[in-house]
Amino acid sequence: MKLEHDIYTIRSIESDNGHCTAVIVLNPESDIYKGHFPGNPITPGVVMIGIARELIARAFDSPLTLTGVPSVKYMSVLTPVTSPEVLYDITFNIADGKVKAKTAVKNQTTTFARISLTLES
């Protein structure tokens, strides 16, 4: 399932030499928030991971497949009402034909998650 244009839109994205930053805007009207949770929308952790995967694939201009999530630390609740604009700060490298990425999901005052991903072409 493609999350861009449903759950989020990209306000800006830059990628260079193993680093990608993207500012996204969460869509509180997305169906995902109607079920998670009605009247109190919270971004599911799996959605934060999916957004990271899509942003990394975009940086590589390649449809990458998520093959592993070595670590995830959720640090604060991410809601599209109080934090509609979020920064994904991603560092990555290629080792053994795999993309290994570390992602911080944050805004100016709060880090919502730290996520490590492994992806392949």
TORLOPA-760186 format. One record per residue: residue number from 1; residue in three letters; x, y, z of N, C-alpha, C, CB in turn. Coordinates in steps of 0.05 Angstrom, whole numbers, always signed. Each point is the difference from the previous one (the first is absolute). Glycine has a CB too. Layout:
% TORLOPA-760186
<pos:NUM&code:ala&n_px:X&n_py:Y&n_pz:Z&ca_px:X&ca_py:Y&ca_pz:Z&c_px:X&c_py:Y&c_pz:Z&cb_px:X&cb_py:Y&cb_pz:Z>
...
***
This chain:
% TORLOPA-760186
<pos:1&code:met&n_px:+17&n_py:-23&n_pz:+0&ca_px:-17&ca_py:+23&ca_pz:+0&c_px:+18&c_py:+25&c_pz:+0&cb_px:-37&cb_py:-25&cb_pz:+24>
<pos:2&code:lys&n_px:+32&n_py:+43&n_pz:-42&ca_px:+14&ca_py:+25&ca_pz:-1&c_px:-12&c_py:+20&c_pz:+19&cb_px:+13&cb_py:-8&cb_pz:-48>
<pos:3&code:leu&n_px:+3&n_py:+19&n_pz:+66&ca_px:-10&ca_py:+18&ca_pz:+20&c_px:+0&c_py:+29&c_pz:-8&cb_px:+17&cb_py:-32&cb_pz:+33>
<pos:4&code:glu&n_px:+2&n_py:+39&n_pz:-51&ca_px:+1&ca_py:+28&ca_pz:-9&c_px:-26&c_py:+7&c_pz:-15&cb_px:+51&cb_py:-3&cb_pz:-3>
<pos:5&code:his&n_px:-60&n_py:+27&n_pz:+8&ca_px:-25&ca_py:+12&ca_pz:-11&c_px:-25&c_py:-11&c_pz:+14&cb_px:+24&cb_py:+5&cb_pz:-44>
<pos:6&code:asp&n_px:-21&n_py:-23&n_pz:+62&ca_px:-22&ca_py:-9&ca_pz:+17&c_px:+5&c_py:+8&c_pz:+29&cb_px:-9&cb_py:-39&cb_pz:-32>
<pos:7&code:ile&n_px:+29&n_py:+28&n_pz:+44&ca_px:+6&ca_py:+6&ca_pz:+27&c_px:+18&c_py:+25&c_pz:+3&cb_px:-4&cb_py:-49&cb_pz:+10>
<pos:8&code:tyr&n_px:+21&n_py:+54&n_pz:-30&ca_px:+18&ca_py:+23&ca_pz:+1&c_px:+6&c_py:+11&c_pz:-28&cb_px:+20&cb_py:-19&cb_pz:+42>
<pos:9&code:thr&n_px:-11&n_py:+44&n_pz:-42&ca_px:+11&ca_py:+12&ca_pz:-24&c_px:+28&c_py:+10&c_pz:+7&cb_px:-46&cb_py:+13&cb_pz:-18>
<pos:10&code:ile&n_px:+63&n_py:-11&n_pz:-2&ca_px:+27&ca_py:+10&ca_pz:+4&c_px:+1&c_py:+30&c_pz:-4&cb_px:+20&cb_py:-45&cb_pz:-15>
<pos:11&code:arg&n_px:-11&n_py:+60&n_pz:+35&ca_px:+3&ca_py:+29&ca_pz:-3&c_px:+27&c_py:+5&c_pz:-12&cb_px:-29&cb_py:+9&cb_pz:+40>
<pos:12&code:ser&n_px:+50&n_py:-23&n_pz:-31&ca_px:+27&ca_py:+3&ca_pz:-12&c_px:+16&c_py:-25&c_pz:+5&cb_px:-2&cb_py:+50&cb_pz:+7>
<pos:13&code:ile&n_px:+21&n_py:-56&n_pz:-25&ca_px:+17&ca_py:-23&ca_pz:+3&c_px:+27&c_py:+6&c_pz:-13&cb_px:-40&cb_py:-32&cb_pz:+0>
<pos:14&code:glu&n_px:+61&n_py:+25&n_pz:+14&ca_px:+28&ca_py:+3&ca_pz:-10&c_px:+15&c_py:-25&c_pz:+6&cb_px:-2&cb_py:+50&cb_pz:+7>
<pos:15&code:ser&n_px:+19&n_py:-58&n_pz:-25&ca_px:+16&ca_py:-24&ca_pz:+3&c_px:+27&c_py:+4&c_pz:-12&cb_px:-41&cb_py:-29&cb_pz:+0>
<pos:16&code:asp&n_px:+62&n_py:+21&n_pz:+16&ca_px:+27&ca_py:+3&ca_pz:-9&c_px:+19&c_py:-16&c_pz:+17&cb_px:-11&cb_py:+46&cb_pz:-17>
<pos:17&code:asn&n_px:+28&n_py:-62&n_pz:+4&ca_px:+21&ca_py:-14&ca_pz:+14&c_px:-8&c_py:-15&c_pz:+26&cb_px:+30&cb_py:+34&cb_pz:-20>
<pos:18&code:gly&n_px:-49&n_py:-51&n_pz:+18&ca_px:-7&ca_py:-16&ca_pz:+23&c_px:-18&c_py:+14&c_pz:+21&cb_px:+42&cb_py:-23&cb_pz:-7>
<pos:19&code:his&n_px:-54&n_py:+45&n_pz:-1&ca_px:-17&ca_py:+15&ca_pz:+18&c_px:-24&c_py:+10&c_pz:-15&cb_px:+39&cb_py:+13&cb_pz:+29>
<pos:20&code:cys&n_px:-62&n_py:-15&n_pz:-16&ca_px:-25&ca_py:+9&ca_pz:-12&c_px:-16&c_py:+14&c_pz:+21&cb_px:+0&cb_py:-37&cb_pz:-34>
<pos:21&code:thr&n_px:-10&n_py:+61&n_pz:+28&ca_px:-19&ca_py:+13&ca_pz:+19&c_px:-26&c_py:+6&c_pz:-16&cb_px:+38&cb_py:+20&cb_pz:+28>
<pos:22&code:ala&n_px:-60&n_py:-26&n_pz:-15&ca_px:-26&ca_py:+5&ca_pz:-13&c_px:-18&c_py:+12&c_pz:+21&cb_px:+7&cb_py:-38&cb_pz:-32>
<pos:23&code:val&n_px:-20&n_py:+59&n_pz:+24&ca_px:-22&ca_py:+12&ca_pz:+17&c_px:-26&c_py:-9&c_pz:-13&cb_px:+28&cb_py:+41&cb_pz:+14>
<pos:24&code:ile&n_px:-44&n_py:-55&n_pz:+3&ca_px:-26&ca_py:-10&ca_pz:-10&c_px:-22&c_py:+13&c_pz:+16&cb_px:+21&cb_py:-44&cb_pz:-14>
<pos:25&code:val&n_px:-45&n_py:+44&n_pz:+2&ca_px:-24&ca_py:+10&ca_pz:+13&c_px:-20&c_py:-24&c_pz:+2&cb_px:+7&cb_py:+48&cb_pz:-17>
<pos:26&code:leu&n_px:-14&n_py:-54&n_pz:+41&ca_px:-20&ca_py:-22&ca_pz:+5&c_px:-28&c_py:+9&c_pz:-6&cb_px:+30&cb_py:-19&cb_pz:+35>
<pos:27&code:asn&n_px:-46&n_py:+1&n_pz:-47&ca_px:-27&ca_py:+6&ca_pz:-7&c_px:-20&c_py:-11&c_pz:+21&cb_px:+13&cb_py:+0&cb_pz:-49>
<pos:28&code:pro&n_px:-23&n_py:+17&n_pz:+66&ca_px:-18&ca_py:-10&ca_pz:+21&c_px:-26&c_py:-11&c_pz:-10&cb_px:+20&cb_py:+33&cb_pz:+30>
<pos:29&code:glu&n_px:-26&n_py:-29&n_pz:-56&ca_px:-25&ca_py:-10&ca_pz:-12&c_px:+4&c_py:-28&c_pz:-12&cb_px:-14&cb_py:+47&cb_pz:-9>
<pos:30&code:ser&n_px:+38&n_py:-57&n_pz:+10&ca_px:+5&ca_py:-27&ca_pz:-11&c_px:-16&c_py:-21&c_pz:+15&cb_px:+47&cb_py:+14&cb_pz:-13>
<pos:31&code:asp&n_px:-56&n_py:-34&n_pz:-1&ca_px:-16&ca_py:-22&ca_pz:+12&c_px:+15&c_py:-14&c_pz:+23&cb_px:-22&cb_py:-7&cb_pz:-44>
<pos:32&code:ile&n_px:+48&n_py:+7&n_pz:+43&ca_px:+15&ca_py:-14&ca_pz:+21&c_px:-6&c_py:+13&c_pz:+27&cb_px:+36&cb_py:-12&cb_pz:-33>
<pos:33&code:tyr&n_px:-39&n_py:+38&n_pz:+33&ca_px:-5&ca_py:+14&ca_pz:+25&c_px:-29&c_py:-3&c_pz:+10&cb_px:+35&cb_py:+33&cb_pz:-13>
<pos:34&code:lys&n_px:-53&n_py:-39&n_pz:-5&ca_px:-28&ca_py:-5&ca_pz:+8&c_px:-2&c_py:-25&c_pz:+17&cb_px:-16&cb_py:+23&cb_pz:-41>
<pos:35&code:gly&n_px:+34&n_py:-42&n_pz:+37&ca_px:-1&ca_py:-24&ca_pz:+16&c_px:+21&c_py:-1&c_pz:+22&cb_px:-17&cb_py:-23&cb_pz:-40>
<pos:36&code:his&n_px:+36&n_py:+42&n_pz:+39&ca_px:+22&ca_py:-1&ca_pz:+19&c_px:+5&c_py:+28&c_pz:+11&cb_px:+21&cb_py:-38&cb_pz:-25>
<pos:37&code:phe&n_px:-35&n_py:+49&n_pz:+40&ca_px:-24&ca_py:-7&ca_pz:+14&c_px:-21&c_py:+21&c_pz:-4&cb_px:+27&cb_py:-26&cb_pz:+35>
<pos:38&code:pro&n_px:-52&n_py:+19&n_pz:-38&ca_px:-21&ca_py:+20&ca_pz:-6&c_px:+0&c_py:+22&c_pz:+22&cb_px:-27&cb_py:-35&cb_pz:-23>
<pos:39&code:gly&n_px:+29&n_py:+60&n_pz:+13&ca_px:+0&ca_py:+23&ca_pz:+19&c_px:+27&c_py:+6&c_pz:+12&cb_px:-46&cb_py:-11&cb_pz:+9>
<pos:40&code:asn&n_px:+65&n_py:-8&n_pz:-11&ca_px:+27&ca_py:+4&ca_pz:+12&c_px:+20&c_py:-13&c_pz:-19&cb_px:-18&cb_py:+1&cb_pz:+48>
<pos:41&code:pro&n_px:+23&n_py:+10&n_pz:-72&ca_px:+17&ca_py:-13&ca_pz:-20&c_px:+29&c_py:-3&c_pz:+9&cb_px:-31&cb_py:+18&cb_pz:-35>
<pos:42&code:ile&n_px:+41&n_py:-42&n_pz:+33&ca_px:+28&ca_py:-6&ca_pz:+7&c_px:+13&c_py:-14&c_pz:-24&cb_px:-11&cb_py:-3&cb_pz:+50>
<pos:43&code:thr&n_px:+34&n_py:+11&n_pz:-58&ca_px:+14&ca_py:-13&ca_pz:-22&c_px:+11&c_py:-27&c_pz:+9&cb_px:+12&cb_py:+45&cb_pz:-20>
<pos:44&code:pro&n_px:-21&n_py:-67&n_pz:+8&ca_px:+10&ca_py:-26&ca_pz:+8&c_px:+30&c_py:-3&c_pz:-6&cb_px:-46&cb_py:-19&cb_pz:-9>
<pos:45&code:gly&n_px:+60&n_py:+4&n_pz:+26&ca_px:+28&ca_py:-5&ca_pz:-4&c_px:+6&c_py:-11&c_pz:-28&cb_px:+5&cb_py:-7&cb_pz:+49>
<pos:46&code:val&n_px:-21&n_py:-12&n_pz:-58&ca_px:+5&ca_py:-13&ca_pz:-26&c_px:-3&c_py:+21&c_pz:-22&cb_px:-17&cb_py:-44&cb_pz:+18>
<pos:47&code:val&n_px:+1&n_py:+65&n_pz:-14&ca_px:-2&ca_py:+21&ca_pz:-20&c_px:+26&c_py:+17&c_pz:-1&cb_px:-51&cb_py:+1&cb_pz:+6>
<pos:48&code:met&n_px:+62&n_py:+5&n_pz:+18&ca_px:+25&ca_py:+14&ca_pz:+1&c_px:+22&c_py:-15&c_pz:-14&cb_px:-14&cb_py:+21&cb_pz:+43>
<pos:49&code:ile&n_px:+14&n_py:-47&n_pz:-40&ca_px:+20&ca_py:-17&ca_pz:-14&c_px:-5&c_py:+0&c_pz:-30&cb_px:+4&cb_py:-29&cb_pz:+41>
<pos:50&code:gly&n_px:-29&n_py:+27&n_pz:-49&ca_px:-7&ca_py:+0&ca_pz:-28&c_px:+7&c_py:+27&c_pz:-14&cb_px:-37&cb_py:-32&cb_pz:+10>
<pos:51&code:ile&n_px:+33&n_py:+54&n_pz:+4&ca_px:+8&ca_py:+26&ca_pz:-11&c_px:+30&c_py:+1&c_pz:-4&cb_px:-39&cb_py:+22&cb_pz:+23>
<pos:52&code:ala&n_px:+54&n_py:-32&n_pz:-3&ca_px:+30&ca_py:+0&ca_pz:-2&c_px:+8&c_py:-17&c_pz:-25&cb_px:+5&cb_py:+5&cb_pz:+50>
<pos:53&code:arg&n_px:-17&n_py:-28&n_pz:-53&ca_px:+6&ca_py:-17&ca_pz:-24&c_px:-5&c_py:+15&c_pz:-26&cb_px:-11&cb_py:-41&cb_pz:+27>
<pos:54&code:glu&n_px:-12&n_py:+54&n_pz:-29&ca_px:-6&ca_py:+15&ca_pz:-24&c_px:+19&c_py:+23&c_pz:-5&cb_px:-48&cb_py:-12&cb_pz:+6>
<pos:55&code:leu&n_px:+56&n_py:+26&n_pz:+15&ca_px:+19&ca_py:+22&ca_pz:-4&c_px:+28&c_py:-9&c_pz:-8&cb_px:-26&cb_py:+25&cb_pz:+34>
<pos:56&code:ile&n_px:+34&n_py:-48&n_pz:-23&ca_px:+26&ca_py:-11&ca_pz:-7&c_px:+0&c_py:-10&c_pz:-29&cb_px:+8&cb_py:-13&cb_pz:+48>
<pos:57&code:ala&n_px:-30&n_py:+0&n_pz:-56&ca_px:-3&ca_py:-9&ca_pz:-28&c_px:+1&c_py:+24&c_pz:-19&cb_px:-27&cb_py:-40&cb_pz:+15>
<pos:58&code:arg&n_px:+14&n_py:+62&n_pz:-7&ca_px:+0&ca_py:+24&ca_pz:-17&c_px:+28&c_py:+11&c_pz:-2&cb_px:-47&cb_py:+10&cb_pz:+14>
<pos:59&code:ala&n_px:+63&n_py:-10&n_pz:+8&ca_px:+27&ca_py:+10&ca_pz:+0&c_px:+17&c_py:-17&c_pz:-19&cb_px:-5&cb_py:+17&cb_pz:+47>
<pos:60&code:phe&n_px:+0&n_py:-43&n_pz:-49&ca_px:+15&ca_py:-17&ca_pz:-18&c_px:-12&c_py:-2&c_pz:-28&cb_px:+13&cb_py:-26&cb_pz:+40>
<pos:61&code:asp&n_px:-37&n_py:+38&n_pz:-43&ca_px:-15&ca_py:-1&ca_pz:-25&c_px:-2&c_py:-29&c_pz:-9&cb_px:+16&cb_py:+46&cb_pz:-13>
<pos:62&code:ser&n_px:-24&n_py:-63&n_pz:+32&ca_px:-2&ca_py:-29&ca_pz:-5&c_px:-21&c_py:-12&c_pz:+19&cb_px:+48&cb_py:-2&cb_pz:-15>
<pos:63&code:pro&n_px:-64&n_py:-17&n_pz:+5&ca_px:-20&ca_py:-12&ca_pz:+18&c_px:+13&c_py:-20&c_pz:+19&cb_px:-34&cb_py:+5&cb_pz:-36>
<pos:64&code:leu&n_px:+42&n_py:+4&n_pz:+59&ca_px:+14&ca_py:-17&ca_pz:+20&c_px:-21&c_py:-15&c_pz:+17&cb_px:+39&cb_py:+32&cb_pz:+1>
<pos:65&code:thr&n_px:-31&n_py:-57&n_pz:+6&ca_px:-17&ca_py:-17&ca_pz:+17&c_px:+11&c_py:+0&c_pz:+28&cb_px:-13&cb_py:-29&cb_pz:-40>
<pos:66&code:leu&n_px:-4&n_py:+33&n_pz:+59&ca_px:+8&ca_py:-2&ca_pz:+28&c_px:+5&c_py:-29&c_pz:+7&cb_px:-27&cb_py:+41&cb_pz:+12>
<pos:67&code:thr&n_px:+51&n_py:-47&n_pz:-3&ca_px:+7&ca_py:-28&ca_pz:+7&c_px:+6&c_py:-4&c_pz:+30&cb_px:+18&cb_py:-5&cb_pz:-46>
<pos:68&code:gly&n_px:-15&n_py:+28&n_pz:+60&ca_px:+5&ca_py:-3&ca_pz:+29&c_px:-4&c_py:+26&c_pz:+15&cb_px:+31&cb_py:-37&cb_pz:-11>
<pos:69&code:val&n_px:-38&n_py:+34&n_pz:+36&ca_px:-2&ca_py:+23&ca_pz:+18&c_px:+16&c_py:-8&c_pz:+25&cb_px:-46&cb_py:+15&cb_pz:-18>
<pos:70&code:pro&n_px:+73&n_py:-11&n_pz:+18&ca_px:+16&ca_py:-8&ca_pz:+22&c_px:-7&c_py:+13&c_pz:+27&cb_px:+36&cb_py:-8&cb_pz:-33>
<pos:71&code:ser&n_px:-45&n_py:+33&n_pz:+32&ca_px:-8&ca_py:+13&ca_pz:+25&c_px:-19&c_py:+23&c_pz:-5&cb_px:+44&cb_py:-13&cb_pz:+20>
<pos:72&code:val&n_px:-62&n_py:+16&n_pz:-1&ca_px:-19&ca_py:+22&ca_pz:+0&c_px:-4&c_py:+10&c_pz:+28&cb_px:-24&cb_py:-18&cb_pz:-41>
<pos:73&code:lys&n_px:+25&n_py:+44&n_pz:+45&ca_px:-5&ca_py:+11&ca_pz:+26&c_px:-20&c_py:+22&c_pz:-3&cb_px:+46&cb_py:-12&cb_pz:+17>
<pos:74&code:tyr&n_px:-70&n_py:+8&n_pz:-7&ca_px:-21&ca_py:+20&ca_pz:-1&c_px:+3&c_py:+17&c_pz:+25&cb_px:-32&cb_py:-29&cb_pz:-28>
<pos:75&code:met&n_px:+35&n_py:+55&n_pz:+25&ca_px:+6&ca_py:+17&ca_pz:+23&c_px:-23&c_py:+19&c_pz:+8&cb_px:+48&cb_py:-3&cb_pz:-15>
<pos:76&code:ser&n_px:-65&n_py:+8&n_pz:-4&ca_px:-23&ca_py:+18&ca_pz:+5&c_px:-22&c_py:-5&c_pz:-20&cb_px:+31&cb_py:+35&cb_pz:+19>
<pos:77&code:val&n_px:-55&n_py:-29&n_pz:-11&ca_px:-23&ca_py:-5&ca_pz:-17&c_px:+0&c_py:+21&c_pz:-23&cb_px:-27&cb_py:-19&cb_pz:+39>
<pos:78&code:leu&n_px:+24&n_py:+10&n_pz:-63&ca_px:-1&ca_py:+18&ca_pz:-24&c_px:-29&c_py:+2&c_pz:-9&cb_px:+47&cb_py:-12&cb_pz:-14>
<pos:79&code:thr&n_px:-58&n_py:+36&n_pz:+16&ca_px:-28&ca_py:+5&ca_pz:-8&c_px:+0&c_py:+21&c_pz:-22&cb_px:-17&cb_py:-13&cb_pz:+46>
<pos:80&code:pro&n_px:+0&n_py:+10&n_pz:-66&ca_px:-1&ca_py:+20&ca_pz:-22&c_px:-13&c_py:+26&c_pz:+9&cb_px:-1&cb_py:-37&cb_pz:-32>
<pos:81&code:val&n_px:-12&n_py:+37&n_pz:+55&ca_px:-14&ca_py:+24&ca_pz:+10&c_px:+20&c_py:+19&c_pz:+13&cb_px:-42&cb_py:-27&cb_pz:+7>
<pos:82&code:thr&n_px:+59&n_py:+17&n_pz:+11&ca_px:+19&ca_py:+17&ca_pz:+14&c_px:+27&c_py:+2&c_pz:-14&cb_px:-23&cb_py:-12&cb_pz:+42>
<pos:83&code:ser&n_px:+29&n_py:-7&n_pz:-59&ca_px:+26&ca_py:+0&ca_pz:-14&c_px:-4&c_py:-8&c_pz:-29&cb_px:+24&cb_py:-12&cb_pz:+42>
<pos:84&code:pro&n_px:-38&n_py:+29&n_pz:-58&ca_px:-5&ca_py:-7&ca_pz:-27&c_px:+24&c_py:+0&c_pz:-18&cb_px:-44&cb_py:+19&cb_pz:+6>
<pos:85&code:glu&n_px:+65&n_py:-4&n_pz:+0&ca_px:+24&ca_py:+2&ca_pz:-16&c_px:+23&c_py:-14&c_pz:+15&cb_px:-15&cb_py:+43&cb_pz:-22>
<pos:86&code:val&n_px:+28&n_py:-63&n_pz:+9&ca_px:+20&ca_py:-16&ca_pz:+12&c_px:+24&c_py:-2&c_pz:-18&cb_px:-36&cb_py:-26&cb_pz:+25>
<pos:87&code:leu&n_px:+60&n_py:+25&n_pz:-12&ca_px:+25&ca_py:-4&ca_pz:-14&c_px:+9&c_py:-29&c_pz:+2&cb_px:+13&cb_py:+48&cb_pz:+9>
<pos:88&code:tyr&n_px:-6&n_py:-60&n_pz:-31&ca_px:+13&ca_py:-26&ca_pz:-1&c_px:+29&c_py:+5&c_pz:-7&cb_px:-43&cb_py:-24&cb_pz:-14>
<pos:89&code:asp&n_px:+60&n_py:+19&n_pz:+34&ca_px:+29&ca_py:+4&ca_pz:-3&c_px:+12&c_py:-28&c_pz:-3&cb_px:+1&cb_py:+44&cb_pz:+27>
<pos:90&code:ile&n_px:+9&n_py:-50&n_pz:-51&ca_px:+8&ca_py:-28&ca_pz:-7&c_px:+30&c_py:+0&c_pz:-8&cb_px:-48&cb_py:-11&cb_pz:-14>
<pos:91&code:thr&n_px:+63&n_py:-7&n_pz:+26&ca_px:+27&ca_py:-6&ca_pz:-10&c_px:+0&c_py:-29&c_pz:-10&cb_px:+21&cb_py:+34&cb_pz:+33>
<pos:92&code:phe&n_px:-6&n_py:-39&n_pz:-54&ca_px:+0&ca_py:-27&ca_pz:-11&c_px:+27&c_py:-6&c_pz:-13&cb_px:-50&cb_py:+3&cb_pz:-8>
<pos:93&code:asn&n_px:+55&n_py:-29&n_pz:+5&ca_px:+23&ca_py:-10&ca_pz:-15&c_px:-8&c_py:-26&c_pz:-13&cb_px:+33&cb_py:+23&cb_pz:+32>
<pos:94&code:ile&n_px:-16&n_py:-31&n_pz:-51&ca_px:-4&ca_py:-26&ca_pz:-13&c_px:+22&c_py:-19&c_pz:+8&cb_px:-23&cb_py:+23&cb_pz:-40>
<pos:95&code:ala&n_px:+15&n_py:-46&n_pz:+50&ca_px:+18&ca_py:-21&ca_pz:+8&c_px:-11&c_py:-27&c_pz:-8&cb_px:+17&cb_py:+28&cb_pz:+39>
<pos:96&code:asp&n_px:+0&n_py:-44&n_pz:-52&ca_px:-8&ca_py:-27&ca_pz:-9&c_px:-26&c_py:+1&c_pz:-17&cb_px:+21&cb_py:-18&cb_pz:+42>
<pos:97&code:gly&n_px:-23&n_py:+39&n_pz:-58&ca_px:-23&ca_py:+2&ca_pz:-18&c_px:-26&c_py:+9&c_pz:+13&cb_px:+21&cb_py:-34&cb_pz:-27>
<pos:98&code:lys&n_px:-19&n_py:+41&n_pz:+53&ca_px:-24&ca_py:+9&ca_pz:+15&c_px:+3&c_py:+29&c_pz:+8&cb_px:-7&cb_py:-47&cb_pz:+17>
<pos:99&code:val&n_px:-15&n_py:+61&n_pz:-16&ca_px:+0&ca_py:+27&ca_pz:+10&c_px:-7&c_py:-2&c_pz:+30&cb_px:-15&cb_py:+20&cb_pz:-45>
<pos:100&code:lys&n_px:+33&n_py:-8&n_pz:+61&ca_px:-4&ca_py:+1&ca_pz:+29&c_px:-4&c_py:+29&c_pz:+7&cb_px:+28&cb_py:-42&cb_pz:+9>
<pos:101&code:ala&n_px:-51&n_py:+47&n_pz:+4&ca_px:-8&ca_py:+28&ca_pz:+6&c_px:-7&c_py:+3&c_pz:+29&cb_px:-16&cb_py:+5&cb_pz:-47>
<pos:102&code:lys&n_px:+22&n_py:+19&n_pz:+57&ca_px:-8&ca_py:+8&ca_pz:+27&c_px:-16&c_py:+26&c_pz:-3&cb_px:+41&cb_py:-21&cb_pz:+22>
<pos:103&code:thr&n_px:-65&n_py:+21&n_pz:-10&ca_px:-19&ca_py:+22&ca_pz:-4&c_px:-8&c_py:+11&c_pz:+27&cb_px:-16&cb_py:-21&cb_pz:-42>
<pos:104&code:ala&n_px:+16&n_py:+48&n_pz:+43&ca_px:-12&ca_py:+14&ca_pz:+23&c_px:-25&c_py:+14&c_pz:-10&cb_px:+45&cb_py:+6&cb_pz:+24>
<pos:105&code:val&n_px:-67&n_py:-10&n_pz:-11&ca_px:-25&ca_py:+13&ca_pz:-7&c_px:-5&c_py:+21&c_pz:+21&cb_px:-20&cb_py:-41&cb_pz:-23>
<pos:106&code:lys&n_px:+20&n_py:+67&n_pz:+15&ca_px:-1&ca_py:+21&ca_pz:+20&c_px:-12&c_py:+26&c_pz:-10&cb_px:+40&cb_py:-21&cb_pz:+21>
<pos:107&code:asn&n_px:-44&n_py:+39&n_pz:-3&ca_px:-7&ca_py:+28&ca_pz:-7&c_px:+20&c_py:+17&c_pz:+15&cb_px:-50&cb_py:-9&cb_pz:-9>
<pos:108&code:gln&n_px:+45&n_py:+35&n_pz:+12&ca_px:+19&ca_py:+18&ca_pz:+13&c_px:+4&c_py:-6&c_pz:+29&cb_px:-13&cb_py:+34&cb_pz:-33>
<pos:109&code:thr&n_px:-6&n_py:-46&n_pz:+46&ca_px:+2&ca_py:-4&ca_pz:+29&c_px:-1&c_py:-29&c_pz:+10&cb_px:-22&cb_py:+44&cb_pz:+3>
<pos:110&code:thr&n_px:+14&n_py:-62&n_pz:-21&ca_px:-5&ca_py:-28&ca_pz:+9&c_px:+11&c_py:-20&c_pz:-20&cb_px:-41&cb_py:+16&cb_pz:+24>
<pos:111&code:thr&n_px:+54&n_py:-37&n_pz:-13&ca_px:+7&ca_py:-23&ca_pz:-17&c_px:-21&c_py:-21&c_pz:+5&cb_px:+50&cb_py:+10&cb_pz:+2>
<pos:112&code:phe&n_px:-64&n_py:-18&n_pz:-23&ca_px:-22&ca_py:-19&ca_pz:+3&c_px:+9&c_py:-29&c_pz:-2&cb_px:-30&cb_py:+34&cb_pz:-20>
<pos:113&code:ala&n_px:+51&n_py:-39&n_pz:+3&ca_px:+10&ca_py:-27&ca_pz:-4&c_px:+28&c_py:+0&c_pz:-11&cb_px:-47&cb_py:-17&cb_pz:-7>
<pos:114&code:arg&n_px:+61&n_py:-5&n_pz:+13&ca_px:+26&ca_py:-6&ca_pz:-12&c_px:-3&c_py:-28&c_pz:-12&cb_px:+27&cb_py:+30&cb_pz:+32>
<pos:115&code:ile&n_px:-22&n_py:-32&n_pz:-58&ca_px:-6&ca_py:-25&ca_pz:-14&c_px:+25&c_py:-8&c_pz:-17&cb_px:-50&cb_py:+11&cb_pz:-1>
<pos:116&code:ser&n_px:+57&n_py:-37&n_pz:+4&ca_px:+21&ca_py:-11&ca_pz:-18&c_px:-13&c_py:-19&c_pz:-19&cb_px:+35&cb_py:+4&cb_pz:+36>
<pos:117&code:leu&n_px:-28&n_py:-1&n_pz:-62&ca_px:-12&ca_py:-17&ca_pz:-21&c_px:+21&c_py:-12&c_pz:-17&cb_px:-40&cb_py:+29&cb_pz:+0>
<pos:118&code:thr&n_px:+33&n_py:-52&n_pz:-11&ca_px:+16&ca_py:-13&ca_pz:-21&c_px:-18&c_py:-4&c_pz:-24&cb_px:+30&cb_py:-23&cb_pz:+33>
<pos:119&code:leu&n_px:-20&n_py:+32&n_pz:-57&ca_px:-16&ca_py:-1&ca_pz:-25&c_px:+17&c_py:-13&c_pz:-22&cb_px:-27&cb_py:+41&cb_pz:+14>
<pos:120&code:glu&n_px:+14&n_py:-52&n_pz:-34&ca_px:+13&ca_py:-11&ca_pz:-23&c_px:-15&c_py:+6&c_pz:-26&cb_px:+18&cb_py:-37&cb_pz:+29>
<pos:121&code:ser&n_px:-4&n_py:+37&n_pz:-51&ca_px:-13&ca_py:+5&ca_pz:-26&c_px:-17&c_py:-23&c_pz:-8&cb_px:+38&cb_py:+27&cb_pz:-14>
***
